[in-house]
Amino acid sequence: MYNKLAILTFALFLSVTALSQDQEDNVVSAETTFSNASLDLNNRIELYPNPAVDYIVVEINNSTLENAEFELHSIIGNEIKIKAEDLGNGRYRIPVKNFATGYYFIVVKDETTRFKKAYRFLKN
């Protein structure tokens, strides 16, 4: 009983921390590759604005990705066809204006480096 309570408390703490961080700067980011010797921040991916109205920008910094591709999924898992516009310098704009309000997942993947990670955003 105590273990379940401790796990639930920890999960709640992480959820509240993540939500408060998202609300502070409206940027979702993740560092995906770590080395044993030191913290190596490769493939730093940011999505903004969040919540989105007309478009979402995906910015990839310090990247090891060779051919980044994007997939968009609704909250229930349906894949939505998108065409990302390359803005240069690792920035891509994806139009979401005609989508219904709700949560979506954008998957950033690269077959060459075997990278695949999903990020959630809200469409208003």
MMTF fields as JSON, N, C-alpha, C and O atoms, coordinates in Angstrom:
{
  "mmtfVersion": "1.0.0",
  "mmtfProducer": "UNKNOWN",
  "numBonds": 495,
  "numAtoms": 496,
  "numGroups": 124,
  "numChains": 1,
  "numModels": 1,
  "chainsPerModel": [1],
  "groupsPerChain": [124],
  "chainIdList": ["A"],
  "bondAtomList": [4, 2, 8, 6, 12, 10, 16, 14, 20, 18, 24, 22, 28, 26, 32, 30, 36, 34, 40, 38, 44, 42, 48, 46, 52, 50, 56, 54, 60, 58, 64, 62, 68, 66, 72, 70, 76, 74, 80, 78, 84, 82, 88, 86, 92, 90, 96, 94, 100, 98, 104, 102, 108, 106, 112, 110, 116, 114, 120, 118, 124, 122, 128, 126, 132, 130, 136, 134, 140, 138, 144, 142, 148, 146, 152, 150, 156, 154, 160, 158, 164, 162, 168, 166, 172, 170, 176, 174, 180, 178, 184, 182, 188, 186, 192, 190, 196, 194, 200, 198, 204, 202, 208, 206, 212, 210, 216, 214, 220, 218, 224, 222, 228, 226, 232, 230, 236, 234, 240, 238, 244, 242, 248, 246, 252, 250, 256, 254, 260, 258, 264, 262, 268, 266, 272, 270, 276, 274, 280, 278, 284, 282, 288, 286, 292, 290, 296, 294, 300, 298, 304, 302, 308, 306, 312, 310, 316, 314, 320, 318, 324, 322, 328, 326, 332, 330, 336, 334, 340, 338, 344, 342, 348, 346, 352, 350, 356, 354, 360, 358, 364, 362, 368, 366, 372, 370, 376, 374, 380, 378, 384, 382, 388, 386, 392, 390, 396, 394, 400, 398, 404, 402, 408, 406, 412, 410, 416, 414, 420, 418, 424, 422, 428, 426, 432, 430, 436, 434, 440, 438, 444, 442, 448, 446, 452, 450, 456, 454, 460, 458, 464, 462, 468, 466, 472, 470, 476, 474, 480, 478, 484, 482, 488, 486, 492, 490],
  "bondOrderList": [1, 1, 1, 1, 1, 1, 1, 1, 1, 1, 1, 1, 1, 1, 1, 1, 1, 1, 1, 1, 1, 1, 1, 1, 1, 1, 1, 1, 1, 1, 1, 1, 1, 1, 1, 1, 1, 1, 1, 1, 1, 1, 1, 1, 1, 1, 1, 1, 1, 1, 1, 1, 1, 1, 1, 1, 1, 1, 1, 1, 1, 1, 1, 1, 1, 1, 1, 1, 1, 1, 1, 1, 1, 1, 1, 1, 1, 1, 1, 1, 1, 1, 1, 1, 1, 1, 1, 1, 1, 1, 1, 1, 1, 1, 1, 1, 1, 1, 1, 1, 1, 1, 1, 1, 1, 1, 1, 1, 1, 1, 1, 1, 1, 1, 1, 1, 1, 1, 1, 1, 1, 1, 1],
  "groupList": [{"groupName": "MET", "atomNameList": ["N", "CA", "C", "O"], "elementList": ["N", "C", "C", "O"], "formalChargeList": [0, 0, 0, 0], "bondAtomList": [1, 0, 2, 1, 3, 2], "bondOrderList": [1, 1, 2], "singleLetterCode": "M", "chemCompType": "L-PEPTIDE LINKING"}, {"groupName": "TYR", "atomNameList": ["N", "CA", "C", "O"], "elementList": ["N", "C", "C", "O"], "formalChargeList": [0, 0, 0, 0], "bondAtomList": [1, 0, 2, 1, 3, 2], "bondOrderList": [1, 1, 2], "singleLetterCode": "Y", "chemCompType": "L-PEPTIDE LINKING"}, {"groupName": "ASN", "atomNameList": ["N", "CA", "C", "O"], "elementList": ["N", "C", "C", "O"], "formalChargeList": [0, 0, 0, 0], "bondAtomList": [1, 0, 2, 1, 3, 2], "bondOrderList": [1, 1, 2], "singleLetterCode": "N", "chemCompType": "L-PEPTIDE LINKING"}, {"groupName": "LYS", "atomNameList": ["N", "CA", "C", "O"], "elementList": ["N", "C", "C", "O"], "formalChargeList": [0, 0, 0, 0], "bondAtomList": [1, 0, 2, 1, 3, 2], "bondOrderList": [1, 1, 2], "singleLetterCode": "K", "chemCompType": "L-PEPTIDE LINKING"}, {"groupName": "LEU", "atomNameList": ["N", "CA", "C", "O"], "elementList": ["N", "C", "C", "O"], "formalChargeList": [0, 0, 0, 0], "bondAtomList": [1, 0, 2, 1, 3, 2], "bondOrderList": [1, 1, 2], "singleLetterCode": "L", "chemCompType": "L-PEPTIDE LINKING"}, {"groupName": "ALA", "atomNameList": ["N", "CA", "C", "O"], "elementList": ["N", "C", "C", "O"], "formalChargeList": [0, 0, 0, 0], "bondAtomList": [1, 0, 2, 1, 3, 2], "bondOrderList": [1, 1, 2], "singleLetterCode": "A", "chemCompType": "L-PEPTIDE LINKING"}, {"groupName": "ILE", "atomNameList": ["N", "CA", "C", "O"], "elementList": ["N", "C", "C", "O"], "formalChargeList": [0, 0, 0, 0], "bondAtomList": [1, 0, 2, 1, 3, 2], "bondOrderList": [1, 1, 2], "singleLetterCode": "I", "chemCompType": "L-PEPTIDE LINKING"}, {"groupName": "THR", "atomNameList": ["N", "CA", "C", "O"], "elementList": ["N", "C", "C", "O"], "formalChargeList": [0, 0, 0, 0], "bondAtomList": [1, 0, 2, 1, 3, 2], "bondOrderList": [1, 1, 2], "singleLetterCode": "T", "chemCompType": "L-PEPTIDE LINKING"}, {"groupName": "PHE", "atomNameList": ["N", "CA", "C", "O"], "elementList": ["N", "C", "C", "O"], "formalChargeList": [0, 0, 0, 0], "bondAtomList": [1, 0, 2, 1, 3, 2], "bondOrderList": [1, 1, 2], "singleLetterCode": "F", "chemCompType": "L-PEPTIDE LINKING"}, {"groupName": "SER", "atomNameList": ["N", "CA", "C", "O"], "elementList": ["N", "C", "C", "O"], "formalChargeList": [0, 0, 0, 0], "bondAtomList": [1, 0, 2, 1, 3, 2], "bondOrderList": [1, 1, 2], "singleLetterCode": "S", "chemCompType": "L-PEPTIDE LINKING"}, {"groupName": "VAL", "atomNameList": ["N", "CA", "C", "O"], "elementList": ["N", "C", "C", "O"], "formalChargeList": [0, 0, 0, 0], "bondAtomList": [1, 0, 2, 1, 3, 2], "bondOrderList": [1, 1, 2], "singleLetterCode": "V", "chemCompType": "L-PEPTIDE LINKING"}, {"groupName": "GLN", "atomNameList": ["N", "CA", "C", "O"], "elementList": ["N", "C", "C", "O"], "formalChargeList": [0, 0, 0, 0], "bondAtomList": [1, 0, 2, 1, 3, 2], "bondOrderList": [1, 1, 2], "singleLetterCode": "Q", "chemCompType": "L-PEPTIDE LINKING"}, {"groupName": "ASP", "atomNameList": ["N", "CA", "C", "O"], "elementList": ["N", "C", "C", "O"], "formalChargeList": [0, 0, 0, 0], "bondAtomList": [1, 0, 2, 1, 3, 2], "bondOrderList": [1, 1, 2], "singleLetterCode": "D", "chemCompType": "L-PEPTIDE LINKING"}, {"groupName": "GLU", "atomNameList": ["N", "CA", "C", "O"], "elementList": ["N", "C", "C", "O"], "formalChargeList": [0, 0, 0, 0], "bondAtomList": [1, 0, 2, 1, 3, 2], "bondOrderList": [1, 1, 2], "singleLetterCode": "E", "chemCompType": "L-PEPTIDE LINKING"}, {"groupName": "ARG", "atomNameList": ["N", "CA", "C", "O"], "elementList": ["N", "C", "C", "O"], "formalChargeList": [0, 0, 0, 0], "bondAtomList": [1, 0, 2, 1, 3, 2], "bondOrderList": [1, 1, 2], "singleLetterCode": "R", "chemCompType": "L-PEPTIDE LINKING"}, {"groupName": "PRO", "atomNameList": ["N", "CA", "C", "O"], "elementList": ["N", "C", "C", "O"], "formalChargeList": [0, 0, 0, 0], "bondAtomList": [1, 0, 2, 1, 3, 2], "bondOrderList": [1, 1, 2], "singleLetterCode": "P", "chemCompType": "L-PEPTIDE LINKING"}, {"groupName": "HIS", "atomNameList": ["N", "CA", "C", "O"], "elementList": ["N", "C", "C", "O"], "formalChargeList": [0, 0, 0, 0], "bondAtomList": [1, 0, 2, 1, 3, 2], "bondOrderList": [1, 1, 2], "singleLetterCode": "H", "chemCompType": "L-PEPTIDE LINKING"}, {"groupName": "GLY", "atomNameList": ["N", "CA", "C", "O"], "elementList": ["N", "C", "C", "O"], "formalChargeList": [0, 0, 0, 0], "bondAtomList": [1, 0, 2, 1, 3, 2], "bondOrderList": [1, 1, 2], "singleLetterCode": "G", "chemCompType": "PEPTIDE LINKING"}],
  "groupTypeList": [0, 1, 2, 3, 4, 5, 6, 4, 7, 8, 5, 4, 8, 4, 9, 10, 7, 5, 4, 9, 11, 12, 11, 13, 12, 2, 10, 10, 9, 5, 13, 7, 7, 8, 9, 2, 5, 9, 4, 12, 4, 2, 2, 14, 6, 13, 4, 1, 15, 2, 15, 5, 10, 12, 1, 6, 10, 10, 13, 6, 2, 2, 9, 7, 4, 13, 2, 5, 13, 8, 13, 4, 16, 9, 6, 6, 17, 2, 13, 6, 3, 6, 3, 5, 13, 12, 4, 17, 2, 17, 14, 1, 14, 6, 15, 10, 3, 2, 8, 5, 7, 17, 1, 1, 8, 6, 10, 10, 3, 12, 13, 7, 7, 14, 8, 3, 3, 5, 1, 14, 8, 4, 3, 2],
  "groupIdList": [1, 2, 3, 4, 5, 6, 7, 8, 9, 10, 11, 12, 13, 14, 15, 16, 17, 18, 19, 20, 21, 22, 23, 24, 25, 26, 27, 28, 29, 30, 31, 32, 33, 34, 35, 36, 37, 38, 39, 40, 41, 42, 43, 44, 45, 46, 47, 48, 49, 50, 51, 52, 53, 54, 55, 56, 57, 58, 59, 60, 61, 62, 63, 64, 65, 66, 67, 68, 69, 70, 71, 72, 73, 74, 75, 76, 77, 78, 79, 80, 81, 82, 83, 84, 85, 86, 87, 88, 89, 90, 91, 92, 93, 94, 95, 96, 97, 98, 99, 100, 101, 102, 103, 104, 105, 106, 107, 108, 109, 110, 111, 112, 113, 114, 115, 116, 117, 118, 119, 120, 121, 122, 123, 124],
  "secStructList": [7, 2, 2, 2, 2, 2, 2, 2, 2, 2, 2, 2, 2, 2, 2, 2, 2, 2, 2, 2, 2, 2, 2, 2, 2, 7, 7, 3, 3, 3, 7, 7, 5, 7, 7, 1, 1, 1, 7, 7, 7, 5, 1, 3, 3, 3, 3, 3, 1, 1, 1, 5, 1, 1, 3, 3, 3, 3, 3, 3, 3, 1, 7, 7, 7, 1, 1, 7, 3, 3, 3, 3, 3, 3, 6, 6, 7, 7, 3, 3, 7, 7, 7, 7, 3, 3, 3, 3, 6, 6, 3, 3, 3, 3, 3, 7, 6, 6, 1, 7, 1, 3, 3, 3, 3, 3, 3, 3, 3, 3, 6, 6, 6, 6, 3, 3, 3, 3, 3, 3, 3, 3, 3, 7],
  "xCoordList": [0.827, 0.0, 0.871, 0.619, 1.904, 2.797, 3.523, 3.681, 3.969, 4.675, 3.786, 4.239, 2.518, 1.6, 1.382, 1.34, 1.246, 1.056, 2.285, 2.152, 3.463, 4.697, 4.819, 5.21, 4.492, 4.563, 3.565, 3.899, 2.339, 1.323, 1.712, 1.498, 2.279, 2.719, 3.828, 3.809, 4.788, 5.883, 5.359, 5.786, 4.435, 3.861, 3.111, 3.223, 2.351, 1.628, 2.594, 2.365, 3.671, 4.683, 5.278, 5.429, 5.622, 6.185, 5.189, 5.568, 3.914, 2.888, 2.729, 2.678, 2.65, 2.477, 3.698, 3.56, 4.889, 6.114, 6.151, 6.497, 5.8, 5.81, 4.777, 5.061, 3.571, 2.534, 2.932, 2.728, 3.502, 3.886, 5.013, 5.05, 5.933, 7.016, 6.459, 6.879, 5.509, 4.907, 4.18, 4.23, 3.503, 2.739, 3.648, 3.284, 4.837, 5.737, 6.305, 6.309, 6.787, 7.473, 6.839, 7.348, 5.753, 5.033, 5.935, 5.68, 6.986, 7.898, 8.05, 8.294, 7.905, 8.142, 9.501, 9.741, 10.38, 11.7, 12.136, 11.621, 13.102, 13.626, 15.062, 15.404, 15.899, 17.251, 17.271, 16.853, 17.757, 17.539, 18.765, 18.611, 19.96, 21.135, 22.065, 22.372, 22.518, 23.404, 24.619, 24.5, 25.783, 26.976, 27.261, 26.781, 28.036, 28.355, 29.288, 29.177, 30.206, 31.197, 30.593, 30.871, 29.777, 29.193, 27.848, 27.488, 27.126, 25.813, 25.983, 26.472, 25.58, 25.71, 24.311, 23.501, 24.017, 22.669, 22.52, 22.633, 22.264, 22.043, 20.556, 19.749, 20.205, 18.828, 17.873, 16.895, 18.157, 17.255, 16.125, 16.35, 14.914, 13.77, 12.758, 12.368, 12.339, 11.362, 10.178, 10.342, 8.974, 7.75, 7.163, 7.053, 6.791, 6.129, 5.335, 5.65, 4.358, 3.716, 2.881, 2.368, 2.755, 1.944, 1.102, 1.644, -0.167, -1.05, -0.901, -0.578, -1.144, -1.022, -2.388, -3.415, -2.394, -3.624, -3.535, -4.358, -2.547, -2.404, -1.332, -1.492, -0.248, 0.871, 1.651, 1.501, 2.475, 3.407, 4.803, 4.993, 5.768, 7.153, 7.923, 7.857, 8.655, 9.525, 10.951, 11.378, 11.681, 13.065, 13.977, 13.816, 14.943, 15.872, 17.256, 17.825, 17.799, 19.121, 20.1, 19.693, 21.389, 22.458, 22.125, 22.157, 21.808, 21.217, 22.232, 23.23, 21.95, 22.669, 21.778, 22.163, 20.583, 19.644, 20.107, 20.538, 20.014, 20.455, 19.294, 19.464, 18.117, 16.963, 15.695, 14.995, 15.422, 14.279, 12.967, 12.784, 12.055, 10.712, 9.719, 10.056, 8.472, 7.457, 6.18, 5.789, 5.542, 4.215, 3.342, 3.813, 2.071, 1.132, 0.037, -0.509, -0.284, -1.316, -2.288, -1.894, -3.556, -4.552, -4.372, -3.607, -5.069, -4.933, -5.386, -4.954, -6.253, -6.705, -5.864, -6.15, -4.821, -3.873, -4.038, -3.242, -5.042, -5.21, -4.1, -3.808, -3.477, -2.421, -3.035, -3.986, -2.491, -2.968, -1.841, -0.705, -2.151, -1.144, -0.759, -1.619, 0.539, 1.043, 2.196, 2.813, 2.466, 3.624, 4.368, 3.872, 5.57, 6.372, 7.117, 7.706, 7.088, 7.812, 9.166, 9.214, 10.254, 11.602, 11.919, 11.993, 12.109, 12.422, 13.92, 14.352, 14.724, 16.177, 16.648, 15.867, 17.932, 18.55, 17.854, 17.757, 17.367, 16.74, 15.349, 14.873, 14.678, 13.319, 12.351, 12.634, 11.197, 10.155, 8.82, 8.542, 7.981, 6.64, 5.624, 5.688, 4.667, 3.633, 2.271, 1.948, 1.473, 0.163, -0.828, -0.934, -1.551, -2.571, -3.888, -4.784, -4.009, -5.166, -6.492, -7.482, -6.53, -7.786, -8.098, -9.043, -7.331, -7.558, -8.502, -8.587, -9.21, -10.121, -9.322, -8.163, -9.944, -9.318, -9.078, -9.93, -7.907, -7.582, -6.098, -5.301, -5.727, -4.321, -3.893, -4.657, -2.659, -2.064, -0.645, -0.034, -0.135, 1.244, 1.984, 1.512, 3.132, 3.997, 5.176, 5.825, 5.438, 6.536, 7.673, 7.503, 8.835, 10.043, 10.848, 11.141, 11.21, 11.943, 13.001, 12.923, 13.993, 15.075, 15.465, 15.981, 15.215, 15.498, 16.998, 17.407, 17.822, 19.264, 19.873, 20.658, 19.518, 20.077, 19.185, 19.504, 18.068, 17.118, 16.559, 16.374, 16.299, 15.72, 14.226, 13.774, 13.449, 12.002, 11.486, 11.686, 10.817, 10.302, 9.029, 8.947, 8.045, 6.767, 6.674, 7.152, 6.048, 5.846, 4.386, 3.792, 3.809, 2.394, 2.251, 3.049, 1.193, 0.862, -0.647, -1.368, -1.11, -2.543, -2.845, -2.157, -3.879, -4.364, -5.606, -6.57, -5.595, -6.769, -7.606, -8.639],
  "yCoordList": [-1.192, 0.0, 1.256, 2.2, 1.252, 2.399, 2.63, 3.774, 1.544, 1.684, 2.316, 3.177, 1.894, 2.47, 3.953, 4.755, 4.313, 5.713, 6.54, 7.656, 6.01, 6.723, 6.903, 7.975, 5.88, 5.954, 6.967, 7.764, 6.942, 7.897, 9.331, 10.243, 9.527, 10.86, 11.359, 12.515, 10.501, 10.874, 11.197, 12.181, 10.379, 10.618, 11.946, 12.697, 12.238, 13.5, 14.68, 15.693, 14.546, 15.599, 15.861, 17.019, 14.807, 14.975, 15.637, 16.492, 15.248, 15.836, 17.327, 18.125, 17.701, 19.104, 19.905, 21.027, 19.351, 20.037, 20.253, 21.342, 19.234, 19.347, 20.362, 21.156, 20.35, 21.289, 22.722, 23.62, 22.94, 24.303, 24.789, 25.969, 23.909, 24.305, 24.662, 25.659, 23.864, 24.134, 25.466, 26.208, 25.781, 27.019, 28.23, 29.32, 28.06, 29.185, 29.674, 30.877, 28.757, 29.213, 28.715, 29.019, 27.962, 27.471, 26.772, 26.823, 26.122, 25.383, 23.983, 23.809, 22.988, 21.62, 21.243, 21.396, 20.758, 20.395, 19.091, 18.678, 18.444, 17.191, 17.024, 17.347, 16.521, 16.153, 14.636, 13.97, 14.08, 12.66, 11.773, 10.567, 12.295, 11.442, 11.849, 13.03, 10.871, 11.142, 10.234, 9.071, 10.759, 9.927, 9.604, 10.293, 8.566, 8.163, 9.156, 9.377, 9.759, 10.642, 11.979, 12.464, 12.574, 13.876, 14.003, 13.195, 15.015, 15.251, 15.829, 16.948, 15.071, 15.471, 15.776, 14.862, 17.031, 17.429, 17.441, 18.492, 16.264, 16.143, 16.129, 15.734, 16.563, 16.529, 17.246, 16.661, 18.484, 19.283, 19.778, 20.575, 19.306, 19.588, 20.428, 20.074, 21.541, 22.431, 22.615, 22.694, 22.684, 22.968, 24.264, 24.446, 25.155, 26.395, 26.946, 26.585, 27.769, 28.108, 26.936, 26.146, 26.834, 25.778, 26.399, 26.719, 26.581, 26.021, 26.735, 27.921, 25.979, 26.468, 26.874, 26.344, 27.813, 28.236, 27.96, 27.225, 28.54, 28.393, 27.388, 26.663, 27.343, 26.468, 26.115, 26.758, 25.101, 24.722, 24.738, 24.259, 25.275, 25.295, 24.25, 24.205, 23.409, 22.413, 22.889, 23.06, 23.1, 23.556, 22.477, 22.032, 22.055, 20.998, 21.614, 22.086, 21.608, 22.181, 21.08, 20.024, 21.325, 20.391, 18.993, 18.024, 18.909, 17.702, 16.719, 17.106, 15.435, 14.357, 13.736, 12.757, 14.306, 13.772, 14.116, 15.239, 13.138, 13.347, 13.664, 14.431, 13.089, 13.301, 13.272, 12.262, 14.388, 14.45, 14.378, 15.061, 13.536, 13.411, 13.621, 13.485, 13.961, 14.262, 13.477, 13.297, 13.017, 12.4, 13.136, 13.544, 13.302, 13.937, 12.938, 12.296, 12.807, 11.869, 12.598, 13.457, 12.248, 12.775, 12.078, 11.12, 12.551, 11.995, 10.53, 9.78, 10.115, 8.716, 7.854, 6.669, 8.439, 7.665, 7.708, 7.096, 8.409, 8.509, 9.36, 10.449, 8.852, 9.611, 10.637, 10.339, 11.837, 12.938, 13.318, 13.52, 13.413, 13.771, 15.238, 16.114, 15.489, 16.856, 17.057, 16.102, 18.31, 18.665, 19.76, 20.877, 19.419, 20.369, 21.293, 20.848, 22.58, 23.579, 23.826, 24.218, 23.603, 23.806, 25.293, 25.922, 25.861, 27.284, 27.528, 28.679, 26.463, 26.588, 26.568, 26.782, 26.31, 26.275, 25.318, 25.603, 24.187, 23.183, 23.546, 22.98, 24.485, 24.887, 24.451, 24.574, 23.936, 23.461, 23.999, 24.018, 24.444, 24.942, 23.955, 23.546, 23.574, 22.615, 23.284, 23.676, 23.417, 24.07, 23.182, 21.985, 23.787, 23.059, 23.837, 23.499, 24.864, 25.767, 25.043, 25.374, 24.065, 23.392, 22.182, 21.446, 21.963, 20.824, 21.22, 22.389, 20.23, 20.459, 20.779, 20.386, 21.484, 21.793, 20.503, 19.615, 20.408, 19.234, 18.986, 19.778, 17.869, 17.496, 16.64, 15.819, 16.852, 16.107, 15.714, 16.316, 14.698, 14.27, 14.461, 14.037, 15.093, 15.169, 14.243, 14.324, 13.375, 12.421, 12.902, 13.095, 13.094, 13.448, 12.171, 11.512, 11.817, 10.565, 10.723, 11.591, 9.852, 9.783, 8.312, 7.714, 7.744, 6.328, 6.041, 4.977, 6.973, 6.756, 6.596, 5.676, 7.479, 7.429, 6.669, 6.558, 6.146, 5.365, 6.173, 5.652, 7.439, 8.328, 8.421, 8.563, 8.342, 8.509, 8.95, 8.263, 10.105, 10.631, 11.427, 12.148, 11.299, 11.99, 13.138, 13.044, 14.228, 15.412, 15.824, 15.793, 16.206, 16.576, 18.088, 18.835, 18.526, 19.945, 20.107, 19.181, 21.294, 21.613, 22.528, 23.527, 22.186, 23.039, 23.743, 23.089, 25.073, 25.857, 26.202, 26.859],
  "zCoordList": [0.0, 0.0, 0.0, -0.748, 0.854, 0.943, -0.384, -0.81, -1.045, -2.32, -3.384, -4.138, -3.451, -4.431, -4.165, -5.098, -2.91, -2.548, -2.914, -3.416, -2.671, -3.009, -4.519, -4.981, -5.285, -6.746, -7.282, -8.159, -6.762, -7.202, -6.86, -7.658, -5.678, -5.276, -6.198, -6.622, -6.508, -7.407, -8.801, -9.406, -9.322, -10.645, -10.679, -11.648, -9.635, -9.553, -9.524, -10.185, -8.757, -8.693, -10.066, -10.456, -10.814, -12.152, -13.096, -13.896, -13.011, -13.871, -13.605, -14.541, -12.345, -11.983, -12.399, -12.887, -12.217, -12.607, -14.106, -14.564, -14.88, -16.343, -16.817, -17.714, -16.221, -16.625, -16.309, -17.125, -15.121, -14.768, -15.663, -16.012, -16.044, -16.951, -18.32, -18.906, -18.856, -20.165, -20.148, -21.129, -19.049, -18.99, -18.863, -19.305, -18.262, -18.087, -19.414, -19.674, -20.261, -21.456, -22.75, -23.829, -22.677, -23.847, -24.85, -26.053, -24.369, -25.228, -24.659, -23.465, -25.525, -25.127, -25.684, -26.881, -24.846, -25.34, -24.712, -23.673, -25.366, -24.848, -25.302, -26.44, -24.413, -24.765, -24.825, -23.878, -25.939, -26.173, -26.09, -25.898, -26.22, -26.23, -25.103, -24.943, -24.315, -23.2, -23.299, -23.687, -22.95, -22.894, -21.439, -20.538, -21.211, -19.843, -19.162, -17.956, -19.916, -19.314, -18.894, -17.797, -19.748, -19.431, -20.119, -20.975, -19.734, -20.312, -21.711, -21.864, -22.739, -24.131, -24.65, -24.807, -24.917, -25.291, -26.807, -27.438, -27.396, -28.835, -29.125, -28.283, -30.322, -30.796, -29.837, -29.372, -29.554, -28.722, -29.614, -30.525, -29.355, -30.217, -29.442, -28.33, -30.038, -29.419, -30.355, -31.572, -29.773, -30.517, -29.983, -28.771, -30.875, -30.459, -31.626, -32.76, -31.449, -30.177, -29.68, -30.473, -28.405, -27.809, -26.71, -25.653, -26.901, -27.919, -29.267, -29.333, -30.326, -31.696, -32.242, -31.818, -33.18, -33.844, -35.347, -35.894, -36.006, -37.454, -37.852, -38.833, -37.1, -37.436, -36.181, -35.142, -36.285, -35.22, -35.831, -36.949, -35.121, -35.581, -34.788, -33.559, -35.514, -34.899, -35.138, -36.279, -34.047, -34.145, -33.596, -32.46, -34.416, -34.037, -33.911, -34.895, -32.689, -32.425, -32.039, -31.555, -32.254, -31.886, -32.383, -31.625, -33.657, -34.218, -34.785, -35.393, -34.568, -35.241, -36.31, -36.949, -36.506, -37.479, -38.893, -39.157, -39.804, -41.175, -42.11, -43.058, -41.863, -42.729, -41.858, -41.792, -41.202, -40.291, -41.06, -42.067, -40.569, -41.125, -39.993, -38.816, -40.374, -39.371, -39.659, -40.812, -38.589, -38.651, -37.644, -36.583, -37.981, -37.064, -36.749, -37.646, -35.455, -35.006, -34.092, -33.303, -34.209, -33.282, -31.94, -31.829, -30.935, -29.588, -29.543, -28.667, -30.479, -30.497, -31.43, -31.603, -32.036, -32.816, -34.314, -35.028, -34.826, -36.278, -36.876, -36.384, -37.951, -38.612, -39.552, -40.276, -39.538, -40.358, -41.305, -40.875, -42.583, -43.579, -43.421, -43.332, -43.389, -43.268, -44.24, -44.712, -44.522, -45.33, -44.572, -44.42, -44.098, -43.334, -44.278, -45.263, -43.97, -44.749, -44.077, -42.911, -44.798, -44.265, -44.251, -45.307, -43.059, -42.908, -42.84, -42.781, -42.848, -42.753, -41.317, -40.39, -41.143, -39.812, -38.853, -37.66, -39.356, -38.502, -38.024, -37.04, -38.7, -38.329, -39.416, -40.608, -38.983, -39.888, -39.41, -38.211, -40.366, -40.03, -40.575, -41.734, -39.701, -40.07, -39.857, -38.736, -40.918, -40.78, -40.026, -40.293, -39.08, -38.309, -38.271, -37.498, -39.092, -39.061, -39.273, -38.621, -40.169, -40.505, -39.63, -39.917, -38.579, -37.689, -36.567, -36.189, -36.041, -34.918, -33.652, -33.524, -32.739, -31.459, -30.698, -30.672, -30.078, -29.278, -29.222, -29.726, -28.598, -28.468, -29.651, -30.157, -30.078, -31.177, -30.794, -29.911, -31.472, -31.298, -32.614, -33.669, -32.547, -33.718, -33.452, -32.409, -34.398, -34.272, -35.156, -36.36, -34.544, -35.273, -35.398, -34.4, -36.641, -36.828, -37.9, -38.769, -37.806, -38.784, -38.91, -37.966, -40.073, -40.304, -40.261, -39.796, -40.74, -40.802, -39.42, -39.188, -38.505, -37.153, -36.178, -34.994, -36.675, -35.87, -34.693, -33.593, -34.951, -33.947, -34.176, -35.312, -33.092, -33.19, -31.827, -30.825, -31.798, -30.548, -30.823, -31.818, -29.947, -30.094, -29.104, -27.974, -29.546, -28.729, -28.81, -29.887, -27.695, -27.639, -27.705, -27.138, -28.426, -28.427, -28.505, -28.875, -28.151, -28.154, -29.32, -29.53, -30.083, -31.17, -30.661, -30.262, -30.669, -30.252, -31.455, -31.321]
}
